[in-house]
């Protein structure tokens, strides 16, 4: 194999690895899930706009029914989970990557990190990042902020979400 082809393959592999890091650990791709679902279960050609599914800015209900208040986060475990977030985010103030810095996120209004170009959906969401709202958001970001630029599928495991929040709350 020539050096050029080797570089192309390694570049393609790196791109796939980056996407996998943001996948949130979902084992079944959405297309496979949709293909496996019986056609009879699909609603009759009545598309629901994504914005209608978004919870209100002060709503913290999760899809799995878990409540942040019932969880005890472990910052050390959260640091391990955060490794997959580091592709796009850091905890250091003033350092934006593909995503904004997460320094001081708890208590901050969404879409307000200086120097980061947010989607209008995020900037205009009206959300204040409380631990409870982060817990809901990390479960499935696109549900909470339809139109977000964040491509992360989410963390379906409630304990992992609580752990990441505990880590983010550390100085």
RAZIMO-V105399 format. One record per pair of residues at least 12 apart in sequence whose C-alpha atoms are under 10 Angstrom apart, sorted by the first residue. I is the first residue (numbers start at 1). J is the second residue. D is the distance in Angstrom with one decimal. If there is no record, write none. Layout:
[[I;J;D] [I;J;D]]
//
This chain:
[[18;84;9.2] [18;87;7.3] [18;88;9.5] [19;87;9.6] [19;151;8.6] [19;152;8.6] [20;84;9.0] [20;152;9.4] [21;83;8.8] [21;84;5.3] [21;85;7.6] [21;86;9.1] [21;87;7.4] [21;88;9.7] [21;152;8.5] [22;84;6.5] [22;85;7.1] [22;86;9.6] [22;87;8.0] [22;88;8.7] [22;150;9.1] [22;151;6.8] [22;152;4.7] [22;153;6.8] [22;154;8.2] [23;84;8.9] [23;151;8.0] [23;152;5.7] [23;153;5.3] [23;154;7.3] [23;155;8.9] [24;81;9.9] [24;84;8.1] [24;85;9.4] [24;138;9.5] [24;139;9.2] [24;140;9.3] [24;151;9.8] [24;152;6.3] [24;153;5.3] [24;154;5.0] [24;155;5.4] [24;156;7.8] [24;157;9.7] [25;84;9.7] [25;152;9.9] [25;153;8.2] [25;154;8.1] [25;155;7.4] [25;156;8.5] [25;157;9.8] [26;153;7.7] [26;154;8.5] [26;155;8.6] [26;156;8.4] [49;146;9.5] [50;142;8.8] [50;143;7.7] [50;144;9.7] [50;145;9.2] [50;146;6.0] [50;147;8.4] [51;121;9.6] [51;142;9.9] [51;143;8.4] [51;144;9.0] [51;145;8.1] [51;146;6.0] [51;147;8.5] [52;143;9.7] [52;146;9.2] [53;142;9.8] [53;143;6.7] [53;144;8.1] [53;145;9.5] [53;146;8.3] [54;125;9.9] [54;141;9.9] [54;142;8.4] [54;143;5.5] [54;144;5.1] [54;145;6.5] [54;146;6.7] [55;136;9.5] [55;137;10.0] [55;143;7.8] [55;144;6.0] [55;145;8.5] [55;146;9.9] [56;125;8.8] [56;126;8.7] [56;127;8.5] [56;144;8.3] [56;145;9.8] [57;125;6.7] [57;126;5.8] [57;127;4.9] [57;128;7.6] [57;129;9.6] [57;133;8.2] [57;144;8.4] [57;145;9.3] [58;126;8.6] [58;127;7.1] [58;128;8.2] [58;129;9.9] [58;130;9.5] [58;132;9.5] [58;133;7.7] [59;127;9.6] [59;132;9.0] [59;133;7.6] [59;136;8.8] [59;144;9.5] [60;130;9.5] [60;131;9.6] [60;132;6.0] [60;133;5.3] [60;134;8.6] [60;135;7.9] [60;136;5.7] [60;137;8.5] [60;144;9.3] [61;132;8.8] [61;133;8.6] [61;135;9.3] [61;136;6.6] [61;137;9.8] [62;132;9.5] [62;133;9.3] [62;135;7.9] [62;136;5.2] [62;137;8.4] [62;138;9.7] [62;139;7.3] [62;140;8.9] [62;144;9.6] [62;156;9.9] [62;158;9.4] [63;136;8.1] [63;139;7.7] [63;140;8.5] [63;143;9.6] [63;156;8.9] [64;136;9.5] [64;139;8.6] [64;156;7.9] [64;157;8.9] [64;158;8.1] [65;136;9.8] [65;158;9.5] [66;135;9.2] [66;136;9.0] [66;157;9.7] [66;158;6.8] [66;159;9.5] [67;132;7.6] [67;135;8.1] [67;136;8.6] [67;158;8.5] [67;162;9.7] [68;131;7.3] [68;132;5.5] [68;133;8.8] [68;134;9.2] [68;135;6.3] [68;136;8.4] [68;158;8.2] [68;159;9.1] [68;161;8.8] [68;162;6.8] [68;165;9.7] [69;131;9.1] [69;132;7.7] [69;135;9.9] [69;162;9.5] [70;162;9.7] [71;158;7.9] [71;159;6.9] [71;160;10.0] [71;161;9.4] [71;162;6.4] [71;163;9.0] [72;159;7.8] [72;162;6.7] [72;163;7.7] [72;166;8.4] [73;158;9.7] [73;159;6.9] [73;160;8.0] [73;161;8.0] [73;162;4.6] [73;163;4.2] [73;164;7.4] [73;165;7.0] [73;166;5.2] [73;167;8.1] [74;159;8.7] [74;160;8.7] [74;161;9.9] [74;162;7.4] [74;163;4.7] [74;164;7.8] [74;165;8.7] [74;166;5.9] [74;167;7.3] [75;162;8.7] [75;163;5.5] [75;164;6.7] [75;165;7.6] [75;166;4.7] [75;167;4.1] [75;168;7.8] [75;169;8.3] [75;170;7.5] [76;163;7.7] [76;164;8.8] [76;166;8.5] [76;167;6.9] [77;159;9.5] [77;160;7.8] [77;162;9.6] [77;163;5.9] [77;164;7.5] [77;166;8.9] [77;167;7.9] [78;159;9.2] [78;160;6.7] [78;161;7.8] [78;162;7.6] [78;163;4.1] [78;164;3.9] [78;165;7.1] [78;166;6.6] [78;167;5.1] [78;168;8.0] [79;163;7.8] [79;164;6.6] [79;165;9.5] [79;166;8.8] [79;167;5.8] [79;168;8.4] [80;160;9.5] [80;163;9.0] [80;164;8.4] [80;167;9.3] [81;155;9.5] [81;160;6.9] [81;161;8.6] [81;163;7.7] [81;164;6.5] [81;167;9.3] [82;160;9.4] [82;161;9.8] [82;163;9.1] [82;164;6.3] [82;165;9.5] [82;167;8.1] [82;168;8.8] [83;164;10.0] [84;152;9.8] [85;99;9.3] [85;152;8.7] [85;164;9.7] [86;98;9.8] [86;99;9.4] [87;99;8.8] [88;100;7.7] [88;101;8.8] [88;150;9.2] [88;152;9.8] [89;101;5.7] [89;102;6.6] [89;103;9.5] [90;102;6.0] [90;103;7.4] [90;168;9.9] [91;103;4.5] [91;104;8.0] [91;105;9.0] [91;167;9.6] [91;168;7.3] [91;169;9.8] [91;170;9.6] [91;171;8.8] [92;104;9.0] [92;171;9.5] [93;113;9.2] [93;114;9.9] [94;113;8.2] [94;114;7.7] [94;115;8.2] [94;116;9.6] [95;113;9.8] [95;114;9.8] [95;115;9.1] [95;116;9.5] [96;113;8.6] [96;114;9.0] [96;115;7.6] [96;116;6.6] [96;117;9.8] [97;116;8.6] [98;116;8.9] [98;117;9.6] [98;149;9.6] [98;150;8.9] [99;116;7.6] [99;117;8.9] [99;118;8.7] [99;149;8.7] [99;150;7.5] [100;112;9.3] [100;113;6.6] [100;114;8.7] [100;115;8.4] [100;116;5.9] [100;117;8.5] [100;118;8.5] [101;113;7.2] [101;114;9.4] [101;115;9.9] [101;116;8.6] [102;168;7.4] [102;169;9.7] [103;168;7.4] [103;169;8.6] [103;170;9.4] [103;171;8.2] [104;129;9.7] [104;168;7.8] [104;169;7.4] [104;170;9.1] [104;171;8.2] [105;128;9.0] [105;129;6.4] [105;130;8.3] [105;131;9.3] [105;134;9.2] [105;165;9.6] [105;168;7.5] [105;169;8.0] [106;128;8.0] [106;129;5.2] [106;130;5.3] [106;131;6.4] [106;132;9.7] [106;133;9.4] [106;134;8.2] [106;165;8.6] [106;168;7.8] [106;169;6.8] [107;127;9.8] [107;128;6.1] [107;129;5.3] [107;130;5.5] [107;131;8.3] [108;127;8.6] [108;128;5.6] [108;129;5.5] [108;130;7.8] [109;122;9.8] [109;123;8.7] [109;124;9.9] [109;125;9.1] [109;126;7.3] [109;127;5.9] [109;128;4.2] [109;129;6.1] [109;130;9.1] [110;122;6.3] [110;123;6.1] [110;124;8.0] [110;125;7.0] [110;126;6.9] [110;127;5.4] [110;128;5.8] [110;129;6.6] [111;123;4.1] [111;124;7.5] [111;125;8.2] [111;126;9.0] [111;127;8.7] [111;128;9.5] [117;149;9.8] [118;148;8.1] [118;149;7.6] [118;150;9.6] [119;145;9.8] [119;147;7.2] [119;148;5.8] [119;149;6.0] [119;150;9.1] [120;147;7.9] [120;148;7.9] [120;149;9.4] [121;145;6.4] [121;146;6.7] [121;147;5.4] [121;148;5.8] [121;149;8.6] [122;144;9.6] [122;145;6.2] [122;146;8.3] [122;147;7.6] [122;148;5.8] [122;149;8.3] [122;150;9.6] [123;145;9.8] [123;148;9.2] [124;145;9.6] [125;144;9.0] [125;145;6.9] [125;146;9.3] [125;148;9.8] [127;144;9.6] [127;145;9.2] [130;165;9.7] [131;161;9.9] [131;162;8.4] [131;165;6.6] [131;166;8.7] [131;168;9.6] [131;169;8.7] [132;162;9.3] [132;165;9.3] [134;161;8.3] [134;162;9.0] [134;164;9.5] [134;165;7.3] [135;155;9.3] [135;158;7.8] [135;159;9.7] [135;160;9.6] [135;161;5.9] [135;162;6.6] [135;163;9.8] [135;164;9.0] [135;165;7.4] [136;154;9.7] [136;155;9.7] [136;156;9.9] [136;158;9.2] [136;161;8.6] [137;154;7.9] [137;155;9.1] [137;161;9.3] [138;152;8.8] [138;153;8.6] [138;154;5.3] [138;155;5.8] [138;156;8.0] [138;157;9.6] [138;158;9.1] [138;160;9.5] [138;161;6.4] [138;162;9.4] [138;164;9.1] [138;165;9.3] [139;152;9.9] [139;153;8.1] [139;154;4.8] [139;155;4.8] [139;156;5.2] [139;157;7.6] [139;158;7.6] [139;160;9.6] [139;161;7.2] [140;152;8.1] [140;153;6.0] [140;154;4.5] [140;155;6.9] [140;156;7.5] [141;153;6.9] [141;154;6.2] [141;155;9.2] [142;154;8.6]]
//
